[in-house]
Amino acid sequence: MKIKVSSAALFSRLTSIQRVLNSKNSFPILDCYLFETDGTNMNITASDSETTLVTSIQLIESDMNARFCIKAKTIQDSLKEIADQPITLDVNLDTMEIRGEYQNGTFSIVGERADEYPATHALSGDAHSFNIPQAVLLNGINHCIFATADDEIRPVMTGIYFDFTPENLVFVGTDGRKLVRSKTTAVTSAEQVGFILPKKPANILKGLLSKGDAQLELAFSDKLAVVKAPEFTLTCRLIDGRYPNYNSVIPQNNPYRAVIDRPALISTLKRVLVFCNQSSALVKLALTQNQLTVSGQDVDYSTSAEEHLICEYDAPAINIGFKGTLLLDILNNLDSAEVQFELADPGRAGIITPAEQKEGEEVLMLLMPMMLND
């Protein structure tokens, strides 16, 4: 069987799906890509048994339909240094010898039979399906993924929660210290439904999605989610469990509000954090009339720093402490020129939002305070 395809296009497709593969797999066949030809196109699959990503490439020529596997590292290393040109793969399905022929030479590798490659899981009959602009899904993931937990003590908090409501779609990420809630009116649902997307497929989607208005289909059941775009299809197992009531932890009636230049605050925090205790990273924010003072210290090394910023603030003075590294994470994951801080008292969570929300979007980030030493 002979397949002719663009070497650059093939290498690009392999690179786009390689992030699914694990460095160590319980089944050796999962070290491979699955190739399936239908005469005009070739589907390429990568899987770790929990997440499966399929992409397609148009063939220049093919003389039969076939299924076979090749070790991911072997085929990618074989193509890496070949300039863009047609390459012919001559596959012997009896011996599994695969010979590559291109303008300057040839290579020979041994493939694997596709019989043992796991079948992609299918959605159950009670699945929900939505059409979503790629940019909307990308924004939701970008806003929330950094706020998800890394430990497995509460698995539901290691993923992004998708909450479909009649009014909007809400993306939520939290690790118990910080929380992000990102709403969009671009997608609504007749009934309230939701699921928790694990971090690995979320990161994969982050690398694949475009910022344009191209539509994709997102379907999910109680255990699986499938994302179908023109360039790929991703199938993944969902995190099982009940997500916390995220709205209940967001404090209401916050009388102290300050509008602050975001890039200036980021620069200030980076400088002050150098002089803070490295383990606690505690920074103090002191708000007075149209001024923010950011300070930190490390008593053990007798170091300290203090900087002043002009801001919009017209309320009684208030001091509050935050873990500076987490506050930096929040500010770096907002893209507005100015941010608004909403505070109630030093013991309650601070709310940070863009000073001006984008049309059809509402982003809210929450950070738990730390106790100040003075």
N, C-alpha and C positions, 0 to 999 in steps of 0.2 A: 504494500500500500504506500502510495506516495502523496505527500501533502506539500504544497508550495505556499509560502506565506512570507510577508515582510518581516525581516529579522528585527527591525527596530520596533514595529508594532507589537510583535510577539513579546519582546523583552519588556516593553512598556506595560503590557497587560499582566505579565508575571510579577513585575515590581508592584503593581497596584494591589495585588491580592496576597502578597507574601506575608504581610503583617498578621494574617490570620494564623499562620503556622506557629506552633510552639517549638521551643528549642529541644524539649524532650516530650515524646509522645508514648502513650501506653501501647498504641498499635503502630508498628513500623510503616504501614501503608500510609499513615497520615503525615509522613515525611515527604510524601509525593504530591504532585499535582495530578488531577484526573483530566485527561483530554478526551473529548467526545466530538467526532466530526459527523456532519450530515451532508457532505457534498459541497456546500457553499460556505458554511460557517463552522467554526470550531469553538465549543464551549470549554472553558478551563475552570476547574474547581479547586479551591483550597479549603481545608476543613480542619478543625481541632476537635471534632465531635460535638462541641457545644455551639460553635459558630461556623457557618458555611458561607463562602463568598464565591459567586459564579460570575465570570465575565465572558464576553464573546468577541471573536475576531473574525473578520471576513477573510476567506482563503482566496488565493490567486488561482489555485488548481487543487483538485482532489479526485482520486479515482475510485474511492469507496468510503463507506461509513464504518467507523471503528471506535472502540474504547480502549484506552491504554493509560498507564501511569508512568511518570518519570520522576526520579528524585528531584526535589525542588532545587537544591543547591547545585546539582549536576547540570541541569538544563540552563539555569541562570548563569552559572560560571561559563558554560559553553558559548552563550550568546553575548556575554558582557562586552567583549572587545571586538565583535564583528561589526563593521560599518553597515549602515542602512543599505540593504540589498535583499533581493529575493533569496530565500533559503528553502531547500527541499529536504523534508524529513522522509526517509524511506524506512517504513516500519514493517518488520517481519513479525507478524502476530503469533507465529509458531515458536520462534526462538527468542522473541522479545528483543532482538537486536535492532537498534535504531541508528541509522546512518544519516548524518547531516552533510549536505552538499551545498557549497556556496562558491562565489566567484574565485576566491583565493585558495580554497582547500576543502577538506572534509574532516569530520570527526565521527567517532563511533562510540555509542554508549549502550548500556543495557537497561531496558525498561522493566516495568512490573505489570502483571496482569491486573485488570480492573475489577475482577470478580470480588475481591475482598474490600474494595473501597466502600465505605458506608453510604447508604442511600440518604438523600436529603429528607429531613422530616417534613411532613405536610401539615397544614393547619387543619384543625377540626372544623366541623360544620357550623359551629356557633361563632365564627370569627367576625370581627368588626373590621371595616375597611374605610380608609380616608385618603383623599388626594391632598397632598401638601406641597407647596413650593419648596424646592430644595433649600433656598436661602432661609426660609422660616425654620426648617428643621436644623440647619447648620447653626443659626443664631441661638436657638434654644439649647443645643448641646454645648456650644462655646460658652454661654453664660453660666451653665450649671456644672459642667463636669469637674471643674477644679474644686468645687465645694463638697463633692461626694467623699465618703469615708474610705479609708484604705484597709482598716482591720475587718476581720470577719466576725466580730462579736455580734453585730447586728447586720446581717447580710443585706437587709432591705435598704440600708443607708449607703451601701457601696455602689448603687446605681442611680440613674436619673428617672424620676417619676414623671410619667406622661398622664396628665389628668384632662380628659376630654369632657367639656361641659356644654350646655346649650349656649353659653355666652362666648366661650373662648377655649383655647388649648393652653394649659398651664404646664410648664416644665419646672421641676423642683429638684434641687440637690442640696443635701445637708450632711454634716458629720457630727452634729450636736453642738458645735461651737460657732459655726457659720452656716448660713442658709441663703439660698438664692431661689427666688420665685420669678419666673419670666412668663408673662402672659402675652398671647397674640390673638387677635380677633380674626386672623386669616383662616382659621379652622374652627368649626363648631360641630357639636354632636347633638342628635335628638335626645340622647340619654347620657347620663354621666357614667363614663367607663374609663378605665386606665390600666396601666401596666408599669413595671419597673424594668428599665433597660440596663443590662450589665455594663460595666465600664469598658470592657474590651471592645464589644461591638460599637459602643458609642465613640470610642477613639478611632476605630476603623472608619466609621461614617464621617467623622470630622475630617479625615484625610481624603475622602472620596467626593464629598458633596461640593457643589458649585455655589457661588453667591448669586446666581441668576434666578429668574422666575420659572425655570424648567420644573415641571411637575413630576412628582414621584408618587407611587402608591404605597401606603403603609397599612398593613393588615396584621391583626394579632388575635390570638385566642388566649386561653388561660395559661398556656405554657410556652407558646412560640410567638415570635414576631417575624414578619417578612417585609423587607423594604425593596421595592422594585423600581429601578431607574433605567433609562435607556442604556447605560453603560454597564450595569451590574445588577445582581440580585443577591441580597444578604438575608440569610435565615439564621436566627439565634434563639436559644432557650432564654426564657425570662426568669427573673428572680422571683421566687415564690414567697409570698408573705403580704402582710398588710402594712402599707406605708403610714408613717405617723401623720396625725392631723397637723399639717404644716401651718395652716392659718391660725391655729390656736396659740402658737408661740410668737407670733408677730405682735408686738405691743401696739396698742391703739392710743390715741390722744397724747401725742408727743409734743409738748408745748415749745420746746427749744429747737429752733431750726436755723441752720447756718448753710450758706452757699459758699463753696470753696473751689478755687482753681485746682483742677485735678492734677495736671502735670507738675505744678508747683508743689503740691502736697506730696506727690510721689518722690520728688527730688529731696524734699525736706526729710521725709521718713528714712530714705536711704542713708542720708548723712547722719541723722540722729541715732539710727540703729547701730552704727559702728561703736557707739559709746554706751550701749545698753548691755545689760546682763544677757549673755548669749543663750542661756537656757530659757529664761522667761520672756525675753524680747519685749518687756513691758515699756510702753510709751504712754506718756501723759498728754492729753489734749485739754488745754485750758481755754475756754471761750469767754471773751469779754467783748465790750462794745466794738464791733467790726474788726476784731483781731483774734487770731488763733495762735496760741503758743504751744509748740510741740517740744517736749523735753523727755530725756531719758538719762539713766545713770547705771553704773555698775559699782556698787559699794565695795566689792571685793578688790577691784583694781583701781579704785578712786578715780574713775572717769565719769564724765557727764557732758551733756550737750543740751542746748536750748536754742530754738529758732522761732521767729515770729513771722506770721503771714497775715496779710490783709484779707478779710473775708466780709461777707454780708451777714451780720448778726446783730439783732436788736432785742435782747432779752437779758434776764439776770445772768450773772456769771455762773459757769458750771465747769467742774473738772471731772474728767472720766478717763479711765485707763483701758487700753486695748493691747493685745498681743500685736506688735508692730508688723511682724511677718505676715500674719493673717490679714491685717488691714491693707498691706501692700498687695496681697493676692486679689483682694476685692477691687481695689482701685485699678489694678492692671487689667481686670476683666470687665471694666466698663469702658466705653469709648466716647463718652461725652466730654466736652471741654471743661464743664463745671459739674460738681456733685453736690447733692444736698444731704446734710446730716440731720436726722430727726432724733432727738434725745428727750428722755423724761427725767431720769435721775441716774446717778453713777452706778446703781445696782441693776439697772434694766438694760436690755439689749439695745444697741444703737442701730438705726436703720439708715442705709446709704442708698441713694437713688440718683439717676441722672437728673441734673437740674431741669433739663427739658427732655421729656420722653418722645421717642419717635412715634409717628402716627401708627395707630393700630397695635402698639406695643407698650407694655408696662413692665419695667424691670425693677425689682426690689432685692437688695442684699442686706442681710442682717448679721451682726457680729456681737457675740456675748462679751461683756466687759470683764476686766480684771480688777482686782482690789488694789487700790493705790496704797503706797507705803506711808503717805502723809495725809 
